[in-house]
């Protein structure tokens, strides 16, 4: 009997058992596998709202037998800053993804980090998810449905 396993399930199992990630956001920023940076004309709060909504929809939180994965986030209105992280607690506290969003009068700046190479697909979608609330989980804009006449 051959058992089929979805790639996302296999990755989840690997992460739950492996614990291959940074112990803190500070550690992640010190030695990331990859980063992405971009400036946007959108307000930092709009970027935060869009990115958080897509992150929850497309990555989400999970509870496994030996671990708990979740999206952590904070909005600091007085500082014009926000952050979003994906963390997993198993034997340790592990941080796999983190995004910093900083706003000023004219633009906002986003820097996102990953610790584990398998998260590159999420990193590559960060800008589309943050700037376009109509983007899909694949990071592209949704195509309007064709009307039938």
GROMACS elastic network, one bead per residue, 0.5 to 0.9 nm:
[ bonds ]
;  ai    aj funct       b0    kb
    5     8     6  0.83011   500
    5     9     6  0.64699   500
    5    10     6  0.64572   500
    6     9     6  0.52457   500
    6    10     6  0.63611   500
    6    11     6  0.87343   500
    7    10     6  0.50315   500
    7    11     6  0.61289   500
    7    12     6  0.85328   500
    8    11     6  0.50694   500
    8    12     6  0.60831   500
    8    13     6  0.86137   500
    9    13     6  0.61426   500
    9    14     6  0.85319   500
   10    13     6  0.51469   500
   10    14     6  0.61574   500
   10    15     6  0.86192   500
   11    14     6  0.50150   500
   11    15     6  0.60935   500
   11    16     6  0.84657   500
   11   118     6  0.81788   500
   12    15     6  0.51179   500
   12    16     6  0.59770   500
   12    17     6  0.85520   500
   12    62     6  0.89014   500
   12    64     6  0.84517   500
   13    16     6  0.50362   500
   13    17     6  0.61476   500
   13    18     6  0.81692   500
   13    64     6  0.82596   500
   14    17     6  0.53365   500
   14    18     6  0.55310   500
   14    19     6  0.81896   500
   14    20     6  0.89233   500
   15    18     6  0.50025   500
   15    19     6  0.57272   500
   15    20     6  0.68253   500
   15    21     6  0.86069   500
   15    88     6  0.83474   500
   16    19     6  0.63095   500
   16    64     6  0.72742   500
   16    65     6  0.85185   500
   16    66     6  0.67534   500
   16    67     6  0.58996   500
   16    68     6  0.82733   500
   16    69     6  0.86210   500
   16    88     6  0.77495   500
   16    89     6  0.84049   500
   16    90     6  0.66054   500
   17    20     6  0.86865   500
   17    66     6  0.78008   500
   17    67     6  0.84282   500
   17    90     6  0.78918   500
   17    91     6  0.88808   500
   18    21     6  0.85842   500
   19    22     6  0.86926   500
   19    88     6  0.82325   500
   19    89     6  0.85813   500
   19    90     6  0.72431   500
   19    91     6  0.75280   500
   19    92     6  0.72170   500
   19    93     6  0.84367   500
   19    94     6  0.66282   500
   20    94     6  0.75986   500
   20    96     6  0.85091   500
   20   115     6  0.82922   500
   20   116     6  0.70918   500
   21    24     6  0.87836   500
   21    28     6  0.79249   500
   21    93     6  0.87152   500
   21    94     6  0.52424   500
   21    95     6  0.57483   500
   21    96     6  0.56761   500
   21   114     6  0.88881   500
   21   115     6  0.57737   500
   21   116     6  0.62999   500
   22    25     6  0.71411   500
   22    26     6  0.83959   500
   22    27     6  0.56018   500
   22    28     6  0.51853   500
   22    29     6  0.89479   500
   22    31     6  0.84628   500
   22    32     6  0.86268   500
   22    93     6  0.81795   500
   22    94     6  0.53836   500
   22    95     6  0.51419   500
   22    96     6  0.67465   500
   22   115     6  0.64171   500
   22   116     6  0.87209   500
   23    26     6  0.82944   500
   23    27     6  0.63396   500
   23    28     6  0.75582   500
   23    92     6  0.73073   500
   23    93     6  0.56947   500
   23    95     6  0.60722   500
   24    27     6  0.51489   500
   24    28     6  0.62734   500
   24    29     6  0.87337   500
   24    93     6  0.74783   500
   24    94     6  0.67366   500
   24    95     6  0.59523   500
   25    29     6  0.61641   500
   25    30     6  0.85595   500
   25    85     6  0.81788   500
   25    94     6  0.89921   500
   25    95     6  0.64843   500
   25    96     6  0.88994   500
   25    97     6  0.85716   500
   25    98     6  0.69656   500
   26    29     6  0.52516   500
   26    30     6  0.62340   500
   26    31     6  0.89206   500
   27    30     6  0.50462   500
   27    31     6  0.64089   500
   27    32     6  0.81824   500
   27    95     6  0.87778   500
   28    31     6  0.54907   500
   28    32     6  0.53349   500
   28    33     6  0.85763   500
   28    95     6  0.70728   500
   28    96     6  0.78215   500
   28    97     6  0.81184   500
   28    98     6  0.79392   500
   28   113     6  0.70842   500
   28   114     6  0.71411   500
   28   115     6  0.59985   500
   29    32     6  0.57409   500
   29    35     6  0.89476   500
   29    98     6  0.84888   500
   29   113     6  0.67274   500
   29   114     6  0.85222   500
   29   115     6  0.85936   500
   31    34     6  0.87005   500
   31   115     6  0.73962   500
   32    35     6  0.68122   500
   32   113     6  0.60245   500
   32   114     6  0.56231   500
   32   116     6  0.79888   500
   33   113     6  0.75655   500
   33   114     6  0.57197   500
   33   116     6  0.61055   500
   33   117     6  0.61183   500
   33   120     6  0.86076   500
   34   112     6  0.84990   500
   34   113     6  0.59957   500
   34   114     6  0.56391   500
   34   115     6  0.71109   500
   34   116     6  0.84984   500
   34   117     6  0.76695   500
   34   120     6  0.74192   500
   34   123     6  0.81753   500
   35   111     6  0.69843   500
   35   112     6  0.55126   500
   35   114     6  0.64740   500
   35   120     6  0.89471   500
   35   123     6  0.74363   500
   36   110     6  0.79662   500
   36   111     6  0.57223   500
   36   112     6  0.53597   500
   36   113     6  0.67656   500
   36   123     6  0.69543   500
   36   124     6  0.77482   500
   36   126     6  0.81814   500
   36   127     6  0.85997   500
   37   109     6  0.73140   500
   37   110     6  0.55428   500
   37   112     6  0.65619   500
   37   127     6  0.86086   500
   38   108     6  0.84761   500
   38   109     6  0.58902   500
   38   110     6  0.54753   500
   38   111     6  0.68188   500
   38   127     6  0.73875   500
   39    42     6  0.88091   500
   39   107     6  0.66074   500
   39   108     6  0.56237   500
   39   110     6  0.63475   500
   40    43     6  0.78723   500
   40    44     6  0.85347   500
   40    47     6  0.84939   500
   40   106     6  0.89610   500
   40   107     6  0.56065   500
   40   108     6  0.52344   500
   40   109     6  0.63590   500
   40   110     6  0.79977   500
   40   131     6  0.75443   500
   41    44     6  0.89157   500
   41   106     6  0.67407   500
   41   108     6  0.63848   500
   42    45     6  0.82617   500
   42    46     6  0.64880   500
   42    47     6  0.65595   500
   42   103     6  0.88490   500
   42   106     6  0.85450   500
   42   107     6  0.65757   500
   42   108     6  0.65236   500
   42   131     6  0.72194   500
   43    46     6  0.53305   500
   43    47     6  0.64403   500
   43    48     6  0.87249   500
   43   103     6  0.65864   500
   43   104     6  0.82859   500
   43   105     6  0.86839   500
   43   106     6  0.82750   500
   43   107     6  0.68836   500
   43   108     6  0.61923   500
   44    47     6  0.50699   500
   44    48     6  0.60934   500
   44    49     6  0.85697   500
   44    80     6  0.70143   500
   44    81     6  0.69473   500
   44    82     6  0.74303   500
   44   101     6  0.61738   500
   44   102     6  0.61461   500
   44   104     6  0.81326   500
   44   107     6  0.79998   500
   44   108     6  0.54469   500
   44   109     6  0.77700   500
   44   110     6  0.85911   500
   45    48     6  0.50029   500
   45    49     6  0.60516   500
   45    50     6  0.85701   500
   45    75     6  0.77377   500
   45    77     6  0.82711   500
   45    80     6  0.80419   500
   45    81     6  0.80703   500
   45    82     6  0.75326   500
   45   101     6  0.84977   500
   45   103     6  0.81933   500
   46    49     6  0.50370   500
   46    50     6  0.60618   500
   46    51     6  0.84388   500
   46   130     6  0.78446   500
   46   131     6  0.80959   500
   47    50     6  0.52657   500
   47    51     6  0.59779   500
   47    52     6  0.83494   500
   47   101     6  0.76113   500
   47   108     6  0.83080   500
   47   110     6  0.86097   500
   47   127     6  0.89835   500
   47   129     6  0.83601   500
   47   131     6  0.60294   500
   47   132     6  0.86606   500
   47   133     6  0.89970   500
   48    51     6  0.52604   500
   48    52     6  0.58628   500
   48    53     6  0.84016   500
   48    75     6  0.78414   500
   48    81     6  0.89795   500
   48    82     6  0.65040   500
   48    83     6  0.75081   500
   48    84     6  0.79463   500
   48   101     6  0.70118   500
   48   130     6  0.68002   500
   49    52     6  0.52807   500
   49    53     6  0.60886   500
   49    54     6  0.86688   500
   49   130     6  0.77588   500
   49   133     6  0.88562   500
   50    53     6  0.52694   500
   50    54     6  0.62869   500
   50    55     6  0.85231   500
   50   129     6  0.62902   500
   50   130     6  0.50196   500
   50   131     6  0.69873   500
   50   132     6  0.71893   500
   50   133     6  0.54880   500
   51    54     6  0.52629   500
   51    55     6  0.59204   500
   51    56     6  0.85320   500
   51    84     6  0.83434   500
   51   126     6  0.70918   500
   51   127     6  0.83286   500
   51   128     6  0.85930   500
   51   129     6  0.52069   500
   51   131     6  0.78678   500
   51   132     6  0.88674   500
   51   133     6  0.81561   500
   52    56     6  0.60808   500
   52    57     6  0.84913   500
   52    71     6  0.84635   500
   52    73     6  0.78318   500
   52    84     6  0.70390   500
   52   129     6  0.85697   500
   52   130     6  0.80752   500
   53    56     6  0.52905   500
   53    57     6  0.61611   500
   53    58     6  0.85455   500
   53   129     6  0.85293   500
   53   133     6  0.84678   500
   54    58     6  0.57201   500
   54    59     6  0.78132   500
   54    60     6  0.88009   500
   54   129     6  0.60674   500
   54   130     6  0.80737   500
   54   133     6  0.79716   500
   54   135     6  0.82776   500
   54   136     6  0.79726   500
   54   137     6  0.69661   500
   55    58     6  0.53047   500
   55    59     6  0.52807   500
   55    60     6  0.63126   500
   55    71     6  0.77874   500
   55    84     6  0.88746   500
   55    86     6  0.89408   500
   55   122     6  0.87872   500
   55   126     6  0.89168   500
   55   129     6  0.79984   500
   55   137     6  0.85214   500
   56    59     6  0.56715   500
   56    61     6  0.72065   500
   56    70     6  0.89325   500
   56    71     6  0.71221   500
   57    60     6  0.57467   500
   57   137     6  0.76710   500
   58   136     6  0.84500   500
   58   137     6  0.53670   500
   58   138     6  0.86321   500
   59    71     6  0.85614   500
   59    86     6  0.88028   500
   59   122     6  0.84438   500
   59   137     6  0.85806   500
   60    69     6  0.83556   500
   60    70     6  0.68244   500
   60    71     6  0.68902   500
   60    86     6  0.88913   500
   61    68     6  0.78088   500
   61    69     6  0.53182   500
   61    71     6  0.62920   500
   61    86     6  0.85274   500
   62    67     6  0.84675   500
   62    68     6  0.60416   500
   62    69     6  0.50667   500
   62    70     6  0.64840   500
   63    66     6  0.81501   500
   63    67     6  0.61552   500
   63    69     6  0.61405   500
   63    70     6  0.84371   500
   64    67     6  0.50274   500
   64    68     6  0.59577   500
   64    69     6  0.79534   500
   65    68     6  0.82202   500
   66    89     6  0.85159   500
   66    90     6  0.58071   500
   66    91     6  0.80743   500
   67    88     6  0.66523   500
   67    89     6  0.53821   500
   67    91     6  0.77650   500
   68    87     6  0.83369   500
   68    88     6  0.55123   500
   68    89     6  0.52867   500
   68    90     6  0.66271   500
   69    86     6  0.72568   500
   69    87     6  0.56858   500
   69    89     6  0.64087   500
   69    90     6  0.86328   500
   70    85     6  0.83391   500
   70    86     6  0.58256   500
   70    87     6  0.56226   500
   70    88     6  0.64075   500
   70    89     6  0.87267   500
   71    84     6  0.69986   500
   71    85     6  0.57057   500
   71    87     6  0.64107   500
   71    88     6  0.88820   500
   72    83     6  0.82458   500
   72    84     6  0.57742   500
   72    85     6  0.51048   500
   72    86     6  0.61912   500
   72    87     6  0.71493   500
   73    82     6  0.74961   500
   73    83     6  0.55262   500
   73    85     6  0.62112   500
   73    86     6  0.87294   500
   74    81     6  0.85500   500
   74    82     6  0.55756   500
   74    83     6  0.54880   500
   74    84     6  0.67221   500
   75    79     6  0.88845   500
   75    80     6  0.80764   500
   75    81     6  0.62792   500
   75    83     6  0.66975   500
   75    84     6  0.89287   500
   76    79     6  0.54569   500
   76    80     6  0.59656   500
   76    81     6  0.51689   500
   76    82     6  0.57001   500
   76    83     6  0.86581   500
   77    81     6  0.65400   500
   77    82     6  0.80119   500
   78    81     6  0.79251   500
   79    82     6  0.85671   500
   79   102     6  0.83142   500
   79   103     6  0.85176   500
   80   101     6  0.83347   500
   80   102     6  0.59874   500
   80   103     6  0.52664   500
   80   104     6  0.69916   500
   81   100     6  0.73973   500
   81   101     6  0.55205   500
   81   103     6  0.62138   500
   82    99     6  0.82606   500
   82   100     6  0.60517   500
   82   101     6  0.50484   500
   82   102     6  0.66096   500
   82   103     6  0.88123   500
   83    98     6  0.71250   500
   83    99     6  0.54235   500
   83   101     6  0.59764   500
   83   102     6  0.87562   500
   84    97     6  0.80154   500
   84    98     6  0.56224   500
   84    99     6  0.52096   500
   84   100     6  0.68864   500
   84   101     6  0.85821   500
   84   112     6  0.89963   500
   85    95     6  0.70313   500
   85    96     6  0.75079   500
   85    97     6  0.53573   500
   85    99     6  0.64130   500
   85   100     6  0.89571   500
   86    94     6  0.85769   500
   86    95     6  0.60433   500
   86    96     6  0.57443   500
   86    97     6  0.51426   500
   86    98     6  0.65701   500
   87    93     6  0.70437   500
   87    94     6  0.54693   500
   87    96     6  0.60025   500
   87    97     6  0.73881   500
   87    98     6  0.88638   500
   88    92     6  0.80192   500
   88    93     6  0.59837   500
   88    94     6  0.51611   500
   88    95     6  0.65636   500
   88    96     6  0.78384   500
   89    92     6  0.55945   500
   89    94     6  0.61453   500
   89    95     6  0.88755   500
   90    93     6  0.66781   500
   90    94     6  0.79886   500
   91    94     6  0.89907   500
   95    98     6  0.74529   500
   95   114     6  0.84028   500
   95   115     6  0.74873   500
   96   113     6  0.82240   500
   96   114     6  0.56613   500
   96   115     6  0.53272   500
   96   116     6  0.62639   500
   96   119     6  0.74283   500
   97   112     6  0.72755   500
   97   113     6  0.56936   500
   97   115     6  0.66784   500
   97   116     6  0.83128   500
   97   119     6  0.73996   500
   97   122     6  0.85481   500
   97   123     6  0.80493   500
   98   111     6  0.83488   500
   98   112     6  0.55557   500
   98   113     6  0.52900   500
   98   114     6  0.66638   500
   99   110     6  0.68480   500
   99   111     6  0.56087   500
   99   113     6  0.63099   500
   99   114     6  0.89458   500
   99   126     6  0.86453   500
  100   109     6  0.80832   500
  100   110     6  0.56482   500
  100   111     6  0.52808   500
  100   112     6  0.62428   500
  100   113     6  0.87683   500
  101   108     6  0.69271   500
  101   109     6  0.57599   500
  101   111     6  0.66830   500
  101   112     6  0.85980   500
  102   107     6  0.87121   500
  102   108     6  0.55157   500
  102   109     6  0.52135   500
  102   110     6  0.64785   500
  102   111     6  0.87474   500
  103   106     6  0.79348   500
  103   107     6  0.60921   500
  103   109     6  0.62794   500
  103   110     6  0.87697   500
  104   107     6  0.56960   500
  104   108     6  0.60525   500
  104   109     6  0.85246   500
  105   108     6  0.82776   500
  110   127     6  0.83305   500
  112   123     6  0.69282   500
  112   126     6  0.76018   500
  113   123     6  0.73259   500
  114   117     6  0.72085   500
  114   118     6  0.88380   500
  114   119     6  0.62417   500
  114   120     6  0.70959   500
  114   122     6  0.87817   500
  114   123     6  0.70200   500
  115   118     6  0.88504   500
  115   119     6  0.76646   500
  116   119     6  0.57984   500
  116   120     6  0.78152   500
  117   120     6  0.55926   500
  117   121     6  0.87134   500
  118   121     6  0.69761   500
  118   122     6  0.85192   500
  119   122     6  0.53509   500
  119   123     6  0.63488   500
  119   124     6  0.87589   500
  120   124     6  0.60280   500
  120   125     6  0.86683   500
  121   124     6  0.52064   500
  121   125     6  0.65753   500
  121   138     6  0.88934   500
  122   125     6  0.52030   500
  122   126     6  0.64057   500
  122   138     6  0.89731   500
  122   139     6  0.88511   500
  123   126     6  0.52654   500
  123   127     6  0.82749   500
  124   127     6  0.73215   500
  124   128     6  0.83372   500
  124   139     6  0.81500   500
  125   128     6  0.54351   500
  125   129     6  0.60407   500
  125   130     6  0.85253   500
  125   137     6  0.81260   500
  125   138     6  0.71838   500
  125   139     6  0.50102   500
  125   140     6  0.84037   500
  126   129     6  0.52447   500
  126   130     6  0.60368   500
  126   131     6  0.85663   500
  126   139     6  0.78790   500
  127   130     6  0.51217   500
  127   131     6  0.59661   500
  127   132     6  0.81561   500
  127   139     6  0.83429   500
  128   131     6  0.54241   500
  128   132     6  0.56318   500
  128   133     6  0.82679   500
  128   135     6  0.64350   500
  128   136     6  0.87531   500
  128   139     6  0.54149   500
  128   140     6  0.68397   500
  128   141     6  0.81080   500
  129   132     6  0.56853   500
  129   133     6  0.65080   500
  129   134     6  0.81900   500
  129   135     6  0.59673   500
  129   136     6  0.77502   500
  129   137     6  0.79688   500
  129   139     6  0.61648   500
  129   140     6  0.84677   500
  130   133     6  0.70857   500
  130   135     6  0.89007   500
  131   135     6  0.85918   500
  132   135     6  0.54906   500
  132   139     6  0.89204   500
  132   140     6  0.87482   500
  132   141     6  0.73327   500
  133   136     6  0.84980   500
  133   141     6  0.85216   500
  134   140     6  0.82907   500
  134   141     6  0.57027   500
  134   142     6  0.59097   500
  135   138     6  0.76164   500
  135   139     6  0.54633   500
  135   140     6  0.50304   500
  135   142     6  0.56743   500
  136   139     6  0.51851   500
  136   140     6  0.55486   500
  136   141     6  0.60850   500
  136   142     6  0.60045   500
  137   140     6  0.76231   500
  138   141     6  0.87406   500
  140   143     6  0.88220   500
  143   146     6  0.87970   500
